[in-house]
């Protein structure tokens, strides 16, 4: 009988080698995510590569970023990896578009792209990691550093948790196992913990380490060295009262915060803060608001060192607010007893450039008429926003009036406690288009394992160097992070 011709089976599709440069560029394009924590995927992708790499054991040459074994239940279920399924899901569409790249390479490449996108070190990528197919090859849980290992109830005479030296030993055990020295440990934490935040529903800890956790800086090191930190637990409900509810860790955990419990205060004596010349003493800038109410719109942000003239003072709860001759209200004494302005002299009645604030306002024939709000006959009103050169100022019945080319104007109305015509002050109200955000103190936290860098005699010198030199940190963090992500791979 006649044989049927054999139909050859199609050869399996051969994937082209990955174009790492192209994929890296694509990854940089997906980092911005307004709906995500702080508007960026970068922090969680940096954490994914960190945790997938930090399982490495130098003695047995197991673990590490090769294999992408966090895809398997054993490693994925490690409590220290809580939430990283979200990072893996972010990258899955990229993997689908580029089946030629392994998960192991993709996770590390995404972290490198995240660092570059956020102003961190630009690292040269080395590919070639293979994905493990045997779940049994996943490293056992417990290889990642735990922020509380060794801690005991109570604190020592310096307010440090009992057992903190055991925690320092644990940290060294983990990083020495991978082949890192003390300086590299400090560099990794200073560079890595500038990104992202902790979540009570994942790690149990709560809040960001730094004010802007979406880009690279040495703020983590600088703030740890320069700021005051207080140990808190879930039971510290006062954090809610000071607007820092996001810093309350889950029950059973302790962490450090840049906050203090509110002091019980009575209404201050306004006579201790008379009108006059005041200087902004901190923080970096203060909020100038439309009304005495601290919830009113922000209309300016005078910087530390700015000299301001306060024409009227009002007690608002436990705070003292001052009305400025340049318009708007500022806190002289805050609700928590913090001094923002210090009196440095008497009120200045110097000539200068003024502008109509809420206008329009009338011209007057005499200083007395201006103080009473009596308009000159037949003279057009001065429109809102118009700038005027005032050549002479006088006080009339508590109000302040000014003389200009068109007559007299009411600058400060003592009867209504209002400033219809504002003095123009550089950096305060000279930019009509400026927009402002609340200058309140940011909510920040540190883990017990972070604070060990400050307490340990051998860690601290490295921390202080990185606190002073951002470029040095960028260089050494980059080298340490690259080493971490390549352990056991090549």
C-alpha positions in Angstrom: 0.0 0.0 0.0 1.0 3.5 -0.6 2.6 5.3 2.3 1.2 8.6 3.4 3.8 11.4 3.4 5.0 12.4 6.9 4.1 16.0 7.8 6.9 17.5 9.8 6.0 19.0 13.1 6.6 22.7 13.4 9.7 23.5 15.3 9.1 25.3 18.6 9.2 29.1 18.3 12.7 30.3 19.2 12.6 33.6 21.2 15.0 36.3 20.3 17.4 37.4 23.0 15.9 40.1 25.3 16.5 43.7 24.3 17.3 44.9 27.8 17.7 48.5 26.8 14.2 48.6 25.1 12.6 46.8 28.1 14.3 49.1 30.5 13.0 52.2 28.7 9.5 50.7 28.7 9.7 50.0 32.5 10.7 53.6 33.1 7.6 54.7 31.3 5.3 52.8 33.7 6.7 54.2 37.0 4.4 57.1 37.4 1.1 55.9 39.0 -1.1 58.6 40.5 -3.4 56.0 42.1 -0.5 54.2 43.9 1.3 55.0 47.1 2.8 58.5 46.7 2.2 58.3 43.0 4.9 55.9 42.0 5.5 52.2 41.5 9.2 52.7 41.9 9.4 52.0 45.7 7.6 48.6 45.6 9.6 47.5 42.5 12.9 48.4 44.3 11.7 46.3 47.3 10.7 43.4 45.1 14.2 43.0 43.7 15.7 43.6 47.1 13.7 40.8 48.8 14.1 38.4 45.9 17.9 38.9 46.2 18.3 39.0 50.0 17.7 35.3 50.5 21.2 34.5 49.2 23.4 32.3 51.4 27.1 32.6 50.5 28.0 29.3 52.3 25.6 27.1 50.4 25.3 29.3 47.2 21.5 29.1 47.4 18.8 31.8 47.2 19.2 35.2 45.6 17.6 36.8 42.6 18.3 33.9 40.2 15.3 31.7 39.8 12.6 34.2 40.7 11.5 31.7 43.3 9.1 34.2 44.9 6.7 32.9 42.3 6.3 29.8 44.4 4.2 29.6 47.6 7.0 28.9 50.0 8.8 32.2 49.4 5.8 34.2 48.5 4.2 33.3 51.8 7.1 34.6 53.9 5.6 37.3 56.1 8.4 39.7 55.2 7.3 39.5 51.6 3.7 40.6 52.4 2.4 42.9 49.6 5.0 42.0 47.0 2.4 40.0 45.0 1.2 43.5 44.0 4.7 44.3 42.6 4.8 41.1 40.6 1.3 41.8 39.2 2.5 45.2 38.0 5.2 43.6 36.0 3.2 40.7 34.6 1.9 42.7 31.6 5.5 43.6 30.7 6.4 39.9 30.9 3.5 39.1 28.6 4.7 41.6 26.0 8.3 40.3 26.4 8.2 36.6 26.9 11.9 36.5 26.0 13.0 37.9 29.4 12.9 35.8 32.5 11.0 36.9 35.6 14.3 36.9 37.5 15.8 39.4 35.1 12.7 41.4 34.8 12.4 42.0 38.5 15.9 43.2 38.8 15.8 45.3 35.6 12.5 46.9 36.9 14.3 47.9 40.1 17.2 49.4 38.1 14.7 51.4 36.0 13.0 52.6 39.1 16.2 53.8 40.6 17.2 55.6 37.4 13.7 57.2 37.0 13.7 58.5 40.6 17.2 60.1 40.5 19.0 57.3 42.1 22.2 55.5 40.9 22.2 54.5 37.2 23.2 50.8 37.3 24.5 48.8 34.3 22.3 45.7 34.0 23.7 42.2 33.5 21.1 39.7 32.3 21.0 36.0 32.0 19.2 34.9 35.1 17.1 31.8 34.5 13.7 31.1 36.1 13.6 28.1 38.4 10.9 25.5 37.6 11.2 23.4 40.8 9.3 24.9 43.8 11.4 22.8 46.1 14.4 25.0 45.2 12.9 28.1 46.8 14.9 29.1 49.9 13.3 28.6 53.3 11.5 31.4 55.1 13.5 33.4 57.7 16.4 34.6 55.6 15.3 38.2 55.3 16.1 40.7 58.1 13.3 41.2 60.7 13.0 44.8 62.1 12.3 43.6 65.7 14.3 40.4 66.2 15.8 40.2 69.6 13.8 43.1 71.1 12.4 42.7 74.6 9.8 44.6 76.6 10.8 48.0 78.1 13.5 50.5 77.3 16.9 51.3 78.6 18.0 54.5 80.3 18.4 56.2 76.9 14.9 55.2 75.6 16.2 52.4 73.4 14.3 49.1 73.3 15.8 46.5 75.5 17.6 43.9 73.4 18.5 46.3 70.7 22.1 44.9 70.6 20.6 41.5 69.8 18.8 43.2 66.9 22.1 44.6 65.7 23.6 41.1 65.8 20.6 39.7 63.8 21.1 42.4 61.1 24.8 41.5 60.8 24.1 37.8 60.7 21.7 38.3 57.8 23.9 40.6 55.8 27.2 38.9 56.6 25.6 35.6 55.4 25.3 37.3 52.0 28.8 38.7 52.1 28.3 42.3 53.0 30.4 44.4 55.4 29.1 47.0 57.9 29.5 50.0 55.5 27.6 48.2 52.8 24.8 47.4 55.2 24.5 51.0 56.1 24.6 52.1 52.5 21.9 49.6 51.5 19.5 50.8 54.3 20.2 54.5 53.7 19.5 54.2 50.0 16.7 51.6 50.1 14.7 53.0 52.9 14.5 56.4 51.3 11.8 54.8 49.1 8.2 53.9 50.0 6.4 53.3 53.2 5.2 50.6 55.6 1.6 49.4 55.8 0.0 48.0 59.0 -1.8 45.4 56.9 1.4 44.0 55.5 4.5 44.4 57.7 2.6 45.7 60.6 4.7 48.9 60.7 3.2 52.2 59.5 4.2 55.2 57.5 7.0 56.6 55.3 10.6 57.0 56.3 11.1 60.3 54.6 9.1 63.3 53.5 9.3 62.5 49.8 9.5 58.7 49.4 9.3 58.7 45.7 12.8 59.9 44.8 16.4 59.3 45.8 18.1 61.4 48.5 20.1 61.1 51.7 17.2 62.4 53.8 16.8 59.0 55.6 20.4 59.3 57.0 20.2 63.1 57.6 16.9 62.9 59.4 17.9 60.0 61.5 21.0 61.9 62.7 19.4 65.3 63.0 15.8 64.8 64.1 14.3 63.7 67.4 12.6 60.2 67.4 10.1 58.8 69.9 9.3 55.2 70.4 5.5 54.5 70.0 3.1 51.5 69.8 -0.4 51.0 68.6 -1.7 52.1 72.0 -0.4 55.7 71.4 -3.7 57.1 70.3 -2.4 60.7 70.6 -0.9 60.2 67.2 -4.4 60.5 65.8 -4.8 63.9 67.6 -1.7 65.4 66.0 -2.6 64.3 62.5 -0.3 61.3 62.4 -2.7 58.4 62.6 -0.8 56.8 59.6 2.2 56.3 62.0 0.4 53.9 64.4 1.9 50.4 64.0 -0.2 47.3 64.3 -0.9 45.9 67.8 2.2 44.3 69.3 4.8 46.3 67.4 6.9 49.4 68.2 8.5 51.9 65.9 9.9 55.4 66.1 8.2 58.6 64.9 9.1 62.2 64.5 6.2 63.4 66.7 5.6 64.3 70.3 2.5 64.0 72.4 0.5 67.2 72.5 0.9 69.4 75.6 -2.2 70.4 77.5 -2.4 74.1 77.1 -4.6 77.0 78.1 -5.4 80.0 76.0 -2.2 82.2 75.7 -2.0 85.8 76.7 -2.1 87.9 73.5 -0.6 90.9 75.3 2.7 89.0 75.3 2.7 89.2 71.5 2.0 92.9 70.6 2.0 94.2 67.1 5.5 94.9 65.7 8.2 93.5 63.6 8.6 89.7 63.8 11.1 87.2 62.2 10.2 83.7 61.0 12.2 81.2 63.2 11.0 77.9 61.8 10.4 75.5 60.3 11.8 76.0 56.7 8.7 78.1 56.0 5.3 78.9 57.6 1.9 79.2 56.1 0.3 82.6 55.5 -3.5 82.1 55.4 -6.5 84.2 54.3 -8.1 84.1 57.7 -7.1 83.3 61.4 -8.6 79.9 61.0 -5.8 77.4 60.2 -8.1 75.6 57.7 -8.5 78.7 55.6 -6.6 78.9 52.2 -2.9 79.3 52.1 -1.9 82.6 50.4 1.8 82.5 50.9 4.7 80.8 52.6 7.3 83.1 54.2 10.7 81.4 54.5 12.7 81.0 57.7 14.5 84.3 58.4 11.9 86.5 56.6 11.0 89.7 58.5 7.3 90.5 58.7 5.3 93.4 60.2 2.3 92.2 62.4 -0.4 94.9 62.6 -2.9 92.9 64.8 -2.9 89.9 67.0 -5.7 87.4 67.7 -5.9 84.4 70.0 -7.4 81.4 68.2 -7.9 78.5 70.6 -4.4 77.8 72.1 -2.7 79.6 69.2 -1.7 83.2 68.6 -2.3 84.5 65.0 -0.9 87.7 63.6 -2.3 89.8 60.8 0.4 91.0 58.5 0.7 94.4 56.8 1.3 92.4 53.6 -2.0 90.7 54.2 -2.9 87.3 55.5 -2.6 85.6 58.9 0.3 83.6 60.3 0.9 81.7 63.5 3.1 83.4 66.0 2.5 80.7 68.5 1.1 77.3 67.3 -1.6 75.2 68.9 1.1 72.8 70.2 3.1 75.6 71.9 5.6 75.9 69.0 7.0 79.4 68.3 7.0 80.3 64.6 7.7 84.0 64.9 9.8 86.0 67.3 9.4 89.7 67.9 12.4 91.6 66.7 11.3 95.2 66.9 8.5 97.8 66.7 6.1 98.0 63.7 7.7 99.6 60.7 5.8 102.4 58.9 8.3 102.7 56.0 7.2 103.7 52.5 7.2 101.1 49.8 5.2 99.3 47.1 1.7 98.2 48.1 -1.1 96.5 46.2 -4.8 96.4 46.6 -5.8 93.0 48.1 -9.5 92.4 48.1 -10.4 95.7 46.5 -11.5 97.8 44.9 -10.7 100.6 47.5 -11.4 104.3 47.5 -9.0 107.3 47.5 -9.5 109.8 50.3 -8.6 113.5 50.6 -7.1 113.3 54.1 -5.6 110.8 56.5 -8.7 111.1 58.7 -11.0 110.4 55.8 -9.0 107.4 54.7 -9.2 106.0 58.3 -13.0 106.4 58.2 -13.3 104.9 54.8 -14.7 108.2 53.4 -14.1 108.4 49.6 -13.0 111.4 47.7 -15.7 112.8 45.5 -15.5 112.0 41.8 -12.4 109.8 42.0 -12.5 106.3 40.6 -11.8 103.4 42.9 -8.5 101.6 42.9 -9.0 98.1 41.3 -7.9 94.8 43.0 -4.3 93.9 42.3 -3.2 97.4 41.3 0.3 98.3 42.7 0.8 101.7 44.3 4.0 103.5 45.4 3.2 104.7 49.0 5.5 107.6 50.0 4.2 108.3 53.6 2.5 106.3 56.3 0.5 107.4 59.4 -1.4 105.9 62.2 -4.9 107.3 62.7 -7.1 105.9 65.5 -5.3 102.6 65.4 -5.6 102.3 61.6 -2.7 102.8 59.2 -3.1 105.0 56.2 -0.7 105.7 53.3 -0.2 108.6 50.9 0.3 108.0 47.2 0.1 110.1 44.0 -3.7 109.8 43.9 -4.3 110.7 47.6 -4.7 108.7 50.8 -5.5 105.0 51.2 -6.6 102.9 54.1 -3.9 100.2 54.4 -4.9 98.6 57.7 -8.4 98.9 59.0 -8.3 98.6 62.8 -12.1 98.6 63.1 -12.5 95.6 60.8 -9.1 94.0 61.6 -8.4 93.8 57.9 -5.7 94.8 55.4 -7.4 96.1 52.2 -4.1 97.3 50.8 -1.1 95.1 51.3 2.6 95.9 51.4 4.4 93.9 48.7 7.0 91.6 50.3 9.4 89.5 48.2 8.8 85.8 48.5 5.5 86.3 50.4 2.9 88.1 48.1 4.9 89.3 45.1 3.9 86.4 42.8 0.2 86.5 41.8 0.3 83.1 40.1 2.0 81.2 43.0 0.2 78.1 44.4 0.9 76.7 47.8 0.6 73.4 49.7 0.4 72.9 53.4 3.8 73.3 55.1 2.9 71.1 58.0 5.5 68.8 59.5 5.6 65.6 57.5 4.8 62.3 59.2 7.9 60.0 59.3 8.9 56.8 61.0 11.9 54.7 61.6 11.9 50.9 62.3 13.9 49.7 65.4 16.4 48.1 62.9 16.8 51.6 61.3 17.6 53.2 64.6 20.3 50.5 65.3 22.4 52.4 62.7 22.3 55.4 64.9 23.0 53.5 68.2 25.7 51.0 67.1 29.2 52.3 67.5 30.4 50.7 64.3 27.4 51.5 62.1 27.1 55.2 63.2 30.2 56.7 61.5 29.1 55.4 58.1 25.6 56.8 58.7 26.9 60.2 59.6 29.0 60.3 56.4 26.0 59.5 54.2 24.0 62.1 56.1 26.5 64.7 55.0 27.1 63.6 51.4 24.3 62.6 49.1 26.6 61.9 46.1 28.7 59.5 48.3 25.5 57.6 49.2 24.4 57.5 45.6 27.7 55.9 44.6 28.0 53.4 47.4 24.3 52.5 47.6 24.4 51.8 43.8 27.4 49.5 44.2 25.9 47.6 47.1 22.5 47.3 45.5 24.1 46.0 42.2 26.1 43.5 44.3 22.9 42.4 46.1 21.0 41.7 42.9 23.8 39.7 41.4 24.7 37.5 44.3 25.1 33.9 43.1 24.0 34.7 39.6 27.2 34.9 37.5 
